[in-house]
């Protein structure tokens, strides 16, 4: 900037003031997003305990704060003042670094999620989104892939067999479900024609009840939505896919040797990942912050209430719905066997995701070329089912060894 303008030049001063103010706005959004995530995790843990207690006819947290809402805060304070022990056999620098590598990707993914429309902060127009990247979807995929590094390094650096087994399981689990996770997103990206999360949300703007079918990607990519949710639950190590901890098998898995605040950071990262994945699913499939206006005759369809506050409320409501579904799954299903986890990922989800992506390709090409969709889509479905049948026949069946199958 100084090469173009000299100090004291009005253009230089104006540009410098603009950049300084935008830097302040970005830093403010980063701080607010991090605080919102932390508070959301605290409320999610409290809600999870309450919901599971209701499902199991129990009371749940009831003493710390109104209806036990401060129980998570009390647990965090307790863990903060506990002793932080490090095993003699541990790799100390990596052992200390691993918890922060686990929590960072969850926050970075949340940064590209749009939670509202355009607002004015400190006199500058900006989106309710920390960073609007033209390749936001690729950024989410990259962060979901590196999230396992914190768990893997924690298990390896502990110098103990149970954490190491948990780390190996985490690596295998992410490798098994990362492909299905990406293919579930690909179905939306192909229909949207963009990698920008903001553009994906803009294409799902609410214009009436027909938006549920025509604009939102939930129904056009319903199978992709189901695959994405299953893969996201598996990648976040959420029950019934919590094999990296598995207390009955691995004592505590990768966190066996962790105590105090480092132990708390790992579980903070796990629940933060669940909220972030729910926010990503809301963005890709449920229209993000789009929804009907509330009392447009009174507040105005594009006023401050319906233009700023209501979209955030719709986004929060959708994320709450998805997080409730994850809690419901946690309370209802027992942990799978490890071979069932691998079979679900490799034998079912990936194949179904590939076939669904092929169906989306046929559908998009049929629309672009003017083909008769009533003929092209059924033919594509028949071909996909036939291909899946061939793949299924090529798989070893229960009770068959590899040698017998050959």
PENORNOR-V123945 format. One record per pair of residues at least 4 apart in sequence whose C-alpha atoms are under 8 Angstrom apart, sorted by the first residue. I is the first residue (numbers start at 1). J is the second residue. D is the distance in Angstrom with one decimal. If there is no record, write none. Layout:
i-><I,I>
j-><J,J>
d-><D,D>
This chain:
i-><1,1,2,2,2,5,5,5,6,7,7,8,8,9,10,11,12,13,14,15,16,17,18,19,20,21,21,21,22,22,23,24,25,25,25,26,26,27,28,29,29,29,30,30,30,31,32,33,33,33,34,34,35,36,37,37,37,38,38,39,40,40,41,41,41,41,41,42,42,42,43,43,43,44,44,44,45,45,45,46,46,46,46,46,46,46,47,48,48,48,49,49,49,50,50,50,50,51,51,52,52,52,52,52,53,53,53,53,54,54,54,55,60,61,61,61,61,62,62,62,62,63,63,63,64,64,64,64,64,65,65,65,66,70,71,72,73,74,75,76,76,76,77,78,79,79,79,79,79,80,80,80,81,81,82,82,82,83,83,84,84,84,84,84,85,85,85,86,86,86,86,86,87,87,87,89,89,89,90,90,90,90,91,91,91,91,92,92,93,94,94,94,94,95,95,95,95,95,96,97,98,98,98,98,98,98,99,99,99,99,99,99,99,99,100,100,100,101,101,101,101,102,102,102,102,102,102,102,102,103,103,103,103,103,103,103,103,103,104,104,105,105,105,105,105,106,106,106,106,106,106,106,106,107,107,107,108,108,109,109,109,109,109,109,110,110,110,111,111,111,112,112,112,112,112,112,112,112,113,113,113,113,113,113,113,114,114,114,114,114,114,114,114,114,114,115,115,115,115,115,115,115,116,116,116,116,116,116,116,116,116,117,117,117,117,117,117,118,118,118,118,118,119,119,119,119,119,120,120,120,121,121,132,132,132,132,133,133,134,134,134,135,135,135,135,136,136,136,136,137,137,137,137,138,138,139,140,141,141,142,143,144,144,145,145,147,148,148,148,148,149,150,151,151,151,151,152,152,152,152,152,152,152,152,153,153,154,154,154,154,154,155,155,155,155,155,155,155,155,155,155,155,156,156,156,156,158,158,158,159,159,160,161,162,162,162,162,162,162,162,163,163,163,163,163,163,163,163,164,164,164,165,165,165,165,165,166,166,166,166,166,166,166,167,167,167,167,168,169,169,169,170,170,170,171,172,173,173,173,173,173,174,174,174,175,176,176,176,176,177,177,177,177,177,177,177,178,178,178,179,179,180,180,180,180,180,180,180,180,181,181,181,181,181,182,182,183,183,183,183,183,183,184,184,184,184,184,184,184,185,185,185,185,186,186,187,187,187,187,187,187,188,188,188,188,188,188,189,189,189,190,190,190,191,191,192,192,194,194,195,195,196,197,197,197,198,199,200,200,200,201,201,201,201,201,201,201,203,203,204,204,204,204,204,204,204,205,205,205,205,205,205,206,206,206,206,206,206,207,207,208,209,210,210,211,211,212,212,212,213,213,213,213,214,216,216,216,216,217,217,217,217,217,217,218,218,218,218,221,221,222,223,223,223,224,224,224,225,225,225,226,227,227,227,228,228,229,229,230,231,232,232,232,233,233,233,233,233,233,234,234,234,234,236,236,236,237,237,237,237,237,238,238,238,238,239,239,239,239,239,240,240,240,240,240,240,241,241,241,242,242,243,243,244,244,245,245,245,245,245,245,246,246,246,246,247,247,247,251,252,255,255,258,258,259,259,260,261,262,263,264,265,266,267,268,269,270,271,272,273,274,274,275,275,275,276,277,278,278,278,278,279,279,279,280,281,281,282,282,282,282,282,282,283,283,283,284,286,287,288,288,289,289,289,289,289,290,290,290,291,291,293,293,293,294,294,294,295,295,296,296,296,297,299,299,299,299,300,300,301,301,302,302,303,303,304,304,305,305,306,306,307,308,309,310,311,312,313,314,315,316,317,318,319,320,321,322,323,324,325,326,327,328,329,330,336,336,337,338,339,340,341,342,342,343,343,344,344,345,345,346,346,347,348,349,350,351,351,352,353,354,355,355,355,356,357,358,358,358,359,359,359,359,359,360,361,362,362,362,362,363,363,363,363,364,365,366,366,366,366,366,367,367,371,372,373,374,375,376,377,378,379,380,381,382,383,384,385,386,387,388,389,390,391,396,396,396,396,400,400,401,402>
j-><5,12,6,7,12,9,11,12,12,12,13,12,13,13,14,15,16,17,18,19,20,21,22,23,24,25,122,124,26,124,27,28,29,121,122,30,130,31,32,33,129,130,34,111,130,35,36,37,111,130,38,107,39,40,41,107,272,42,272,43,44,275,45,268,271,272,275,46,72,73,47,69,72,48,271,323,49,72,271,50,61,68,69,70,71,72,51,52,324,327,53,60,61,54,59,60,61,55,327,56,60,327,328,331,57,58,59,60,58,59,60,331,68,67,68,69,71,66,67,68,69,67,68,71,68,69,70,71,74,69,70,71,70,74,75,76,77,78,79,80,261,264,81,82,259,260,261,263,264,260,261,264,260,261,259,260,261,259,260,258,259,260,261,262,257,258,259,90,92,95,257,258,158,159,257,158,159,160,95,157,158,159,95,157,158,159,96,157,97,98,153,154,157,99,153,154,157,158,262,101,102,149,150,151,153,154,103,150,151,154,262,263,265,266,104,150,265,105,147,149,150,106,147,148,149,150,151,266,269,107,147,150,265,266,268,269,270,272,108,147,109,143,144,146,147,110,143,144,147,269,272,273,276,111,272,276,112,143,113,139,140,143,144,276,276,279,280,129,130,131,129,130,131,132,133,136,140,197,129,130,197,198,279,280,283,127,128,129,130,197,198,201,283,288,289,128,129,288,289,311,312,315,127,128,129,288,289,308,311,312,315,127,128,289,307,308,311,125,126,127,128,308,125,126,127,128,308,124,125,126,125,126,136,196,197,198,196,197,195,196,197,139,195,196,197,140,195,196,197,141,195,196,197,142,195,143,144,145,182,146,147,148,235,174,178,151,152,170,171,174,153,154,155,167,170,254,156,164,166,167,168,170,171,254,157,167,158,163,167,254,255,159,160,162,163,164,165,166,167,253,254,255,160,163,164,167,163,164,257,163,164,164,165,166,250,251,252,253,254,256,167,250,252,253,254,255,256,257,168,253,254,169,244,250,253,254,170,243,244,245,250,253,254,171,244,253,254,172,173,243,244,174,243,244,175,176,177,234,235,341,342,178,234,235,179,180,342,345,346,181,231,234,235,345,346,350,182,231,235,183,350,184,227,228,231,345,349,350,353,185,227,228,231,232,186,228,187,224,350,353,354,357,188,223,224,225,227,228,353,189,224,228,284,190,357,191,221,224,356,357,360,192,217,221,224,284,285,193,194,195,194,360,361,360,364,200,203,199,200,199,200,200,201,283,284,202,203,204,283,284,205,283,284,287,288,289,290,215,216,211,215,216,217,287,288,290,211,215,216,287,290,291,211,215,287,290,291,292,211,292,292,213,214,215,215,216,216,218,219,217,218,219,220,220,220,285,286,287,221,222,284,285,286,287,222,225,285,286,225,285,226,227,353,356,228,353,356,229,281,285,230,231,349,353,232,281,233,281,234,235,236,274,277,237,238,239,241,274,326,238,239,241,242,270,273,274,241,242,243,244,270,242,270,274,330,329,330,333,334,335,329,330,333,334,335,336,335,336,341,246,335,335,338,253,254,250,251,252,253,254,255,250,251,252,253,251,252,253,256,256,263,266,262,263,263,264,264,265,266,267,268,269,270,271,272,273,274,275,276,277,278,323,279,319,323,280,281,282,319,322,323,283,288,319,284,285,286,286,287,288,315,318,319,287,288,289,288,318,291,314,315,311,312,313,314,315,311,314,315,311,314,301,306,310,299,306,310,299,300,300,301,306,301,303,304,305,306,305,306,306,307,306,307,307,308,308,309,309,310,310,311,311,312,313,314,315,316,317,318,319,320,321,322,323,324,325,326,327,328,329,330,331,332,333,334,340,341,341,342,343,344,345,346,347,347,348,348,349,349,350,350,351,351,352,353,354,355,388,356,357,358,359,384,388,360,361,362,380,384,363,377,380,381,384,364,365,366,376,377,380,367,373,376,377,368,369,370,371,372,373,376,371,373,376,376,377,378,379,380,381,382,383,384,385,386,387,388,389,390,391,392,393,394,395,400,401,402,405,404,405,405,406>
d-><6.3,7.4,5.8,7.2,7.7,6.4,7.3,5.5,6.8,6.6,7.4,7.0,6.5,6.2,6.1,6.1,6.0,6.0,6.1,6.2,6.0,6.0,6.1,6.1,6.3,6.2,7.7,7.9,6.1,7.4,6.2,6.0,6.2,6.8,7.3,6.2,6.7,6.3,6.1,5.9,7.6,5.6,6.2,7.8,6.1,6.2,6.0,6.1,7.5,7.4,6.2,7.2,6.2,5.9,6.1,7.8,6.9,6.4,7.7,6.2,5.9,7.8,6.1,7.0,6.1,5.9,7.5,6.4,5.7,6.9,5.9,7.2,7.8,5.9,7.7,8.0,6.2,6.7,7.6,6.2,7.5,7.5,6.0,7.9,7.0,6.3,5.9,6.0,7.8,6.0,6.0,6.0,7.0,6.2,7.2,5.2,6.8,6.2,7.4,6.1,8.0,7.2,7.6,5.9,5.9,4.5,5.7,5.1,5.7,6.8,7.7,7.5,7.9,6.8,4.6,7.4,6.5,7.3,4.8,4.0,7.8,6.8,5.1,7.6,4.6,6.5,5.1,5.0,7.3,5.4,5.0,7.2,7.5,6.2,6.2,6.2,6.2,6.2,6.2,6.1,7.7,6.9,6.6,6.5,7.8,4.6,5.3,7.8,6.6,5.7,4.7,8.0,6.9,7.7,7.4,4.8,7.4,6.9,5.8,7.4,5.2,5.1,7.3,7.6,7.9,7.1,6.3,6.8,7.3,7.9,7.3,7.4,6.9,7.6,7.1,7.0,5.1,7.8,6.7,5.3,4.6,4.9,5.8,4.9,6.7,7.3,6.1,7.4,6.2,5.9,6.8,7.3,6.1,8.0,7.3,5.8,5.4,6.5,7.8,6.5,6.3,7.7,4.6,6.9,5.9,5.3,6.6,6.0,7.7,7.3,6.1,7.9,5.9,5.6,6.1,7.2,7.4,7.3,7.3,6.8,4.7,7.7,5.7,7.0,6.9,4.2,6.5,6.7,6.1,6.8,7.8,8.0,7.2,7.1,7.3,4.4,7.8,7.6,6.2,7.9,6.1,5.1,6.9,7.1,5.6,6.5,7.4,7.8,7.4,6.8,6.2,5.1,6.3,6.4,7.6,7.6,7.4,7.2,7.1,7.3,5.4,6.4,7.9,6.8,5.6,7.5,7.7,6.5,4.9,5.8,6.4,6.3,5.2,5.9,6.8,6.0,7.9,7.0,6.2,7.8,6.6,7.8,7.0,6.5,6.9,7.6,6.1,4.7,8.0,7.0,6.2,7.8,7.3,7.1,7.5,5.8,6.3,6.8,5.8,7.5,5.8,6.1,7.0,5.0,7.3,8.0,5.5,6.7,5.4,5.2,7.6,5.7,5.9,7.7,7.0,6.3,7.1,6.7,5.6,4.3,6.3,7.4,5.8,5.6,5.9,6.8,6.9,5.3,4.5,6.1,6.5,7.0,7.2,7.5,7.6,6.8,6.1,7.7,6.2,4.6,7.8,6.3,4.8,5.3,8.0,6.3,5.8,5.0,5.6,6.4,5.2,6.3,6.4,6.2,6.9,6.2,6.1,6.2,6.8,6.4,6.1,7.8,7.9,7.4,7.1,7.7,6.0,6.8,6.7,7.1,5.9,6.0,6.3,6.0,7.1,6.5,6.2,7.9,7.9,4.4,7.0,6.8,6.8,7.7,5.7,7.4,6.1,7.4,7.4,6.1,7.3,7.6,7.7,7.8,4.2,4.5,7.4,6.4,4.9,7.6,4.5,7.3,7.8,6.9,5.2,6.7,6.6,7.6,6.4,7.8,7.6,6.3,6.2,6.3,5.4,7.0,7.6,5.5,7.0,7.2,6.2,7.6,7.5,4.7,3.8,6.5,6.1,7.5,6.2,7.6,6.7,6.2,7.8,7.5,6.9,7.7,6.1,7.2,4.3,6.3,7.1,4.6,5.0,6.3,6.6,7.6,6.0,6.3,5.9,6.8,5.7,6.2,7.6,5.5,6.2,6.1,6.3,7.3,7.0,8.0,7.5,5.6,7.7,5.6,7.3,7.9,6.8,5.6,6.4,6.0,5.4,7.0,6.7,5.7,8.0,7.9,6.1,7.2,7.5,6.1,6.6,6.0,6.7,7.0,6.3,7.4,6.0,4.9,6.1,6.6,7.0,5.2,5.2,6.6,6.1,7.8,6.6,7.5,7.8,5.8,6.9,7.1,7.5,7.9,4.3,6.4,5.8,4.9,6.3,6.3,7.0,6.8,7.6,6.0,7.2,6.6,6.4,6.2,7.5,5.6,6.5,6.0,6.7,6.6,7.8,6.7,7.5,5.7,6.0,6.4,7.5,7.6,7.7,7.7,7.3,6.1,7.3,6.9,7.0,7.8,7.6,6.3,6.2,7.1,7.5,6.2,6.2,6.7,7.5,6.8,6.7,6.3,7.3,5.7,5.8,7.7,7.6,6.8,8.0,7.3,4.9,5.0,7.6,5.0,7.8,7.1,7.5,7.1,7.9,6.7,5.4,7.5,5.7,7.7,7.9,5.5,5.3,6.3,6.1,7.7,7.1,7.9,5.8,7.5,4.6,5.9,5.4,7.7,7.7,7.8,7.8,6.1,7.4,8.0,7.8,6.2,5.9,5.5,5.5,7.5,7.1,4.7,6.7,7.5,5.1,6.6,4.7,5.9,6.2,7.7,6.3,6.2,7.8,7.2,5.9,6.7,7.2,6.2,7.6,6.8,6.3,6.1,6.5,7.0,5.9,7.7,6.1,7.5,6.3,6.0,6.2,8.0,6.5,6.4,5.4,7.7,7.2,7.4,7.7,6.2,8.0,5.3,7.7,6.2,6.2,6.5,5.4,4.5,7.0,6.9,7.4,5.2,7.8,7.9,7.4,7.4,5.1,7.8,7.7,6.4,7.5,6.3,6.1,5.8,4.3,6.2,6.3,6.8,7.3,6.1,7.2,8.0,7.3,5.4,6.6,6.4,7.3,4.8,4.0,6.4,7.4,5.5,6.8,6.2,6.4,4.3,4.8,7.0,6.7,4.7,6.6,7.8,6.3,5.2,4.9,7.9,6.6,6.2,6.6,6.9,6.0,6.0,6.3,6.3,5.9,6.0,6.5,6.4,6.1,6.0,6.2,7.3,6.2,7.3,6.8,6.2,6.1,6.1,5.5,5.8,6.4,6.2,7.9,5.7,6.2,5.8,7.1,4.7,6.4,5.1,7.4,6.4,6.5,5.7,4.0,7.7,7.1,7.5,7.7,7.9,5.7,4.5,5.8,7.6,5.4,4.4,5.8,6.8,7.4,6.7,6.2,6.2,5.6,7.0,7.7,6.6,7.3,6.1,7.4,4.4,4.7,7.6,7.5,6.3,7.9,6.5,7.0,7.9,7.0,5.9,7.3,5.8,5.1,5.4,7.9,5.5,7.1,5.0,6.1,4.9,7.0,6.8,6.9,6.4,6.2,6.2,6.2,6.1,6.2,6.3,6.0,6.2,6.4,6.1,6.0,6.4,6.5,6.4,6.1,6.2,6.2,6.2,6.1,5.8,7.9,6.1,6.4,6.4,6.4,6.1,6.0,6.4,6.0,7.9,5.2,7.1,5.3,6.2,5.1,6.3,5.8,7.5,6.6,6.0,5.9,6.1,6.2,7.2,6.1,6.1,6.3,6.3,5.8,7.8,6.2,6.2,6.3,8.0,7.9,6.2,7.2,6.1,6.8,7.7,6.1,6.1,5.9,7.2,6.9,6.8,6.3,7.1,7.6,6.4,6.2,5.9,5.7,4.7,6.9,6.1,7.0,6.5,7.4,7.1,6.2,5.5,6.8,6.3,6.1,6.2,6.1,6.1,6.0,6.1,6.1,6.1,6.1,6.1,6.4,6.3,6.0,6.2,6.3,6.6,6.1,7.3,6.9,6.0,6.1,6.2,6.2,6.2>
